[in-house]
Amino acid sequence: MWSWRLGKIKKSIANSSAVAETRVNKLSQMQQANPSGSYFFTKIGQWQYLLELIVASQVLALVLVLAEARSWQAVEGFRVLQYMLFINWVILCFSAIVDYFQAFFAKFSQKTALILGFILLQLIVLLTTCAINLLQYWAGSNAVFSETVLLHGAGLHMSYGILLGAFCLRYLYMREQWMNQQYSELNARIQAMQARIHPHFLFNSLNSVVSLIASDADKAENMLISLSRLFRASFQELKLVSLDEEIDLCQQYLSIEKMRLGDRLTVEWNIQATPLELQQVTIPLLTLQPLLENSIFHGVERILQPSVISVLVEILQNQVSIVITNPYSRDTINPKKGNGIAIENVQQRLKAHYGQAVKFQVYGGTSLYTTLVSYPYQVK
């Protein structure tokens, strides 16, 4: 039964035109920063940030060469290459060490971490200078090996190291401040989106309770109890919850709608995951509930006959896929009105946690409206 239904869904997705396309928001995938850590202690190992730093360092190399030559005419290409190789080597070593010892640096305050990073950079410059002097000595120098030979040019290189350290750490610090600002703005938008979901659902739920008070007081009481449980969870701090918790919240919501709609609503769950996986996999709080609410409001309520909402949850190859289908009529659904806000809100919340790896698509087939959500597997 489910294999036939899933095949029908996939065929509908493949052959139908999209009723609504997802809006791609340029939100970077951000991990919540360690409050005491510094930007480069968590990000420098990622190639895009390292590339930014290397490109910026080349500018510093050109400035140093120009300062040494005192004019563009006196600049030598070989000297520029020497500076670039030296600075790139120092940057790469520094990045590799910091990335490897992230956990160690994260224990310190930002100020202490910056000081330790600066000292580490100077040590790399000093050791690199000594290594170059040893190579030159072994290459055929006739001078007697001494401490002077080993430390030749160390003072000049250390002064360059101070400039390089100030430049790099200042750059990384400013980059971190920008990232923190972006994260704060994003988090504020997510909080606002979550707040927009609550009144909409509360209005619909209270209308359902009012409609039942006169006809069935006991059912109305049970609905209010389920509603209070759902809102107690929804008023929690914005966070990731287990997929199992999210499904339980959805079932609380569906029990409310089932009391109101009666035989007109049937929900079929097909969960292709073990109980342990459901407890380990995470999802932003109140992600599925708005989608199910859309399925009822724009599908079931508009069709005056028994309807089935199908929910498929599958965890496969480090990917979580959720497919929700509901009946609909093209005459009773407007993809540009009503359901657009909820879909956009859910999409942005998913992208805020999982980045551009999130796949969010909605499709309208002949008589089925399909919502497909896919995001990377993350353990709680």
N, C-alpha and C positions, 0 to 999 in steps of 0.2 A: 504493500500500500504506500508506504513512505518512499520507497525507491521510485515507484511510478510517479508520485507527486513531485519528488525532487527533480526527476527527469523532465517533467512538465514545466517546472519552474525554470530550469536551466535553458530549456528550449524557448520559453517565453522571453527570457532575458536576452538570448542570442538573436532572436528574430524580431523582437518588438523595438520600436523607437522609444527613446527615453522621454518620459513625461516631464521629468524635472532633472536637470543636471546639477551635480554638486558644485558649489563655489569653492574654488581653491584659494585658501587663505595662506599668505606667506608667513606662517608661524613656525619658527624654528623649533626643533625638538629640544626641549630643555629639561635637564634633570634639576630637581630642587637642589639648589646650591647648599653646600655645607656652611652653616652660619659663621663658622670661624675660618673657613678655608678661603683661598684666593683663586681667582679665575684660572690661572695657568696650572694650578695644582690639580684641576679636574678636567681641563679642556685641552691642554697642550699636546696630548697624545693623539688628538684627532687631526688628520692630515690637513683639513682646510684651515684650521687655526695656525698650525705650524707653517703652512705655506704663506699665510699672511705675514707672520713674523719674519720669515726668511726674506720675502720681498721687501719688507720695510728695512731689514738690515742691510740690503744692498745699497739703499740710499745712504745709510750711514757710512758704508765702505767708500762710496764715491766722495762723500764729504771729507773723510779723513785723507784720502789721496789728494784731493784738491787743496786741502789745508797744508799738506806736506809739500806739494809742488808749487803752491802759491799762484798758479795761473793755469788756464786750460791748455795753453800751448806746451807747458812743461809736463803735463800728465803722461805717464807711460802706461801702455796697455798691460805690460807684464806686471807692473806694480799694482794696478787695479785688480788683476787676477789674483795676486798674492793676498791682498786684503780681503777679497771676497771669499777665497778658500779658507783663510784663517777664521773669519767671522762665521762662515757657514759651519765649519767644524765645531766651533765653540757652541753655537746655537743648537746643533744637532745633539752634541753630547749633553748639554744642559737639559734639553727637552727629554732625552731618553732617561736620564737619571731621575728627573722630577716625576716623569710619568710612572717609572717603576716604583718609586717610593711615595706614591700619592697618599697612602694610608698614614705614613709617618708625618708628612707635612700637614695633613689635615688635623692633627692633634693640637696644632699651635694656633694662636690668634693670627689675624691677617698681618699685623705689623711684624710679629716674630717670624712668620713665614717669609715675608718679603726680605727681611734681614738675612735669614738663612739662605734664601735663594741668591742674594747678592754675594754672600761669602762663597757659596758653591761656584758661582760664575767666575769669581776671581781665582779660585783654586784651579778650575779648568784652564783658564788663560795661562796661569803659571806653569802647570804641568805640560801644556801644549808647547809653550816656549822652550822648556827644558828638553822635551822630546825632539823638537826641531834642531836645537843646538847639538844634541847627541848624534842625530843623523848626519848633520853637516860635519861633525868631528870624525865620525867613522867613514865618511865619504872620501877622506884623504887630507884632512887638515894636518899641517905639520906642527901646529902649536901643541905645547904640553897641556894635557888635560888638567883642568883646575876648576875651582868653584867659579872663577871669573868666566871661563868658557861655558860652563853649564848655565850660568844665569845671564849670559850676554843678551842684552836687549830686554831683559825681564821688566826693568823699571818702565820703559816706554810702553811695552805691551800691557803692563798692569794699569797704566794710566788710560790706555785705550779700553781696557777691560772695565774700568770705572765708568767711562763714558758709555760703553756698550751696555753695562748693567743698568745704568740710569735710564738709558733709552728704552731697553727691552722691558724692564719692570714698570716703567711709566706707561708704556704702550699697553702692556697687559692689564695694568690697573685700570686704565681708562676703558679698555675693552670690557673688563668685568663690570664696571659701573654702568656701562651701556646695556649689558646683558641683564643686570639686575633690574634696571629700569624697564626693559622690555618685559621681563617676567612679572614685575609688579603690575604693569598695565594689563598684561594678559590675564593675570589672576583676578584683577578687578573686573574685567569683562566677563570672566567665567562666573564670578559671584553674582554679577548682575543678571546673567542669563539664567542661572539657577533660580534667582528670585522671580524671574518672569514666568518660569514654569509653575511655581506654586499657586499663584492666584487663579490661573487658568484651570488647573485641576481642581482646586478648592471650589470654584464656582460650579463646575459640572457635578462634583460629588454632592455638594449641598442641595443642588436641584434634585438629584436623585433621592436624597433622604426626604426632602419635602414631599416629593411625589408618593413616597411609601408610607408616610406617617398616618395618613387617613385610612389607607387600605390594609396595611399590615405593620403594626407598631413593633412587633418582635423583630421582623426583618429589618426595619429601620434602625432598631437598636443595635443589631449585629453589624449593620453597615457602618454605623458610627464608631463601633469598637474597631473594626478593620481600618476605618479611615484614620482613627487616632494612632494606631500602630504604624500606619504608613507615614503619617506626617511626623511622628516622633523620629523615625529614621531619616526622613527627608530634611529635617531641620538640623541634622548633624553637620559638623564642619565638613567643608568640601574635601573629599578624599577619594582614594581608590578603595574599593571594597572587593570582596571575592565575588566571582560569578555566581556562586551559590546564594549569597546574600541578595544579589540583584534579582535573581530569579524568584526568590521568596517574596521580595517587595512587589514584583510584577504579579505574582499570584494573589497577593493581598488586594492589589488594585483590581485584578480581574474578578475576584470574588465580589467586589462592590458592584461592578458592572453586570455581573451575572445575576445578582439579585434584582437589578433594575430591568434588564432586558429579558430575563427568563430564557425560554427555549430559543429565542432568536439568536443567542450567542453560544457558540461552542468553540472551545480552544483546544487544539491538539498540540501537545508538546512532544518533540522528538529530540532527546538530548543524547548526542553521540559522544559521551565523555563519562569517565568514572567519577564517583563522588569525591575522590581525592583530587582529581584534576579541577573539579568545580570549586573546591575550597582553595586551591592554590592559584588559579588564574584570576587576574584582577580586571576590573572595569570601573570607569568613573561612576560614582553614585548617581542613581536616577538617569541612566542612559537609555534603557530599554522601555521604561514606563511611558515616556512621551511618545515613543514610536507605536506602542500598543494603543495608546489613547487616540493617536491619529487613525489607526486601523479601525477603531470602533466609530469614532466621530465621522470620518469621511467615507467609511465603508459600510459597516453593519447598520448604523442608524439610518442610513439613506436607502437601504434596501429592506423593504417591508416583508421579509421572509427569513426563515432560519439560515444563518450564515456560519461559516467556519473560518476561524483564524488559525493559521498554522505557524508554529515557531520551531525552527530547526536550529539547534546549537551544536556545532561541530568543532572539535579541537584536533587539528591534523598538521603535522610537519611544522611545529612552532608557530602556527597561525590559528587564531580564533575566528570562526565564521558564524555569523548569525543571519538567518534568512527568515523574514516575516512576510507572510502572504495573507491577503484578505480580499474578499470579493468587492467589486466596485463597478459602477457604471460610468461611462464617459460623460453621461448627461448630468451626473450628480457629484462630480469632483472637479475642482478647479485647482490645478497644481500651483497657480500663482497666488492663491489666497488661502489663508487658514493654516494649512499644514506646512507652509514654507518656513515660518518662524521656528517651529519646534524642530524641524529637520536641520535647519542651519545651526541652531543652538547645540544640538547633539553632535553634529559634525565638528563644530569648533571645539567642543569639550574633549572629544576623542583626539583631535589633532594636537590639542594642548598637551596631552599626556604621551601620545605615541608618534607625533610628528607626521611627516608626509607618507609614512608607510601605511597609514589608514586608508582603506577603500570604503567609500560610502556611496551607494548608488540606489536610485529608485527607478522602477520601470512599470509601465502600464501595458499589460497584455490585452487579450480579448476580454476577459472578465476577471482577471486577477491583478491586483496591485502588489508589487514585490519590493521590499526594502532589504537590501543586502549590506551588511556591515562586516568588515574584516579588518583585523588589527593584529600586531605581533603578540605572540605568547609571552606574558610576563608573570613571574611567580610572585605571589604576595609575600 
